Amino acid sequence: MAGEPLNTDELEARLAELEGRYAFLDDMVNTLDEVIIRQQARIDALQTQLEHLRDRLNEHREDNPAPGDERPPHY
């Protein structure tokens, strides 16, 4: 096969195989792209939620200081 030329039928068979592989890989890339888009949207939503929770925690800490942070009443 390395030294002899392929006939038309063999070339058509190889081309059909390559086209099939290309179609499969193209579909796989599109599927993975959709997964990445959904994952990024979820990451963005989780980051927003984390920022909101962090803000709420900081507000809670400001309104309710830890017992060790308060001055004793005799000061």
C-alpha positions, 0 to 999 in steps of 0.5 A: 500500500505504501508504494502502489497507488490506490484505485478509485474504489479504494480512494472513495472508501478512504474518503467516505471513512474520513468524512464519517470520522469528520462528521463524528468529530464535528458533532462531538465538538459541538456537543462539548461546546454546548456543555462548556457553555452550560458549565460557564453559565452555572459557574457565573451563577455560583459566583454571583451567589457566593458574592451575595452570601459573602456580603450577607455574612459581612453584614451579619458580622457588622451587626453582631460582633463576636463576643471576643470583640466587645469591650467588657461593660466596666470599660 
